[in-house]
Amino acid sequence: MKEISAGGVVYRRNGSQLEIQLIQDRYGKISLPKGKLEPGETTEQAALREIWEETGIKGRIVEPIRKIGYAYTHSSGAIVDKEVHYFLVEAVGGTLQTQEEEIHGAAWYAPADAWQTQLRFGYDNNNAVLRAALDKLEAEVNGDD
């Protein structure tokens, strides 16, 4: 079984400060907003919809970041090959509020804090996604690992 999802690394400028949005998922891990494509949706549309639904933030796709893949075992016992398309997304509106049935929290972080939080509490397969986004934003993170 194959499943396609889309999401993004959301950023905003708060005055002169760059901020990165991270979420805490229902398992307590730091993650990035993402979700499954609905019928007829493009990956870009799904990414923006999922960000809006999960965090209350309206975004604008800046550019693709990367696609990752992994497998997991569905509750039915089937192995699912998951493909996730991530985009760099600029926050353009909305108010940060979490969709409590899906995620436990969302917050804005300075780039270095976002990177360290991801390394300590995030899923390993998101490290390269966040790192690529920070590189695209030319964000200083003071150390890689």
Secondary structure, 3 states (H helix, E strand, C coil): CEEEEEEEEEEEEECCEEEEEEEEECCCCEECCEEECCCCCCHHHHHHHHHHHHHCEEEEEEEEEEEEEEEEECCCCCEEEEEEEEEEEEEEEECCCCCCCCEEEEEEECHHHHHHHHHHHECHHHHHHHHHHHHHCCCCCCCCC
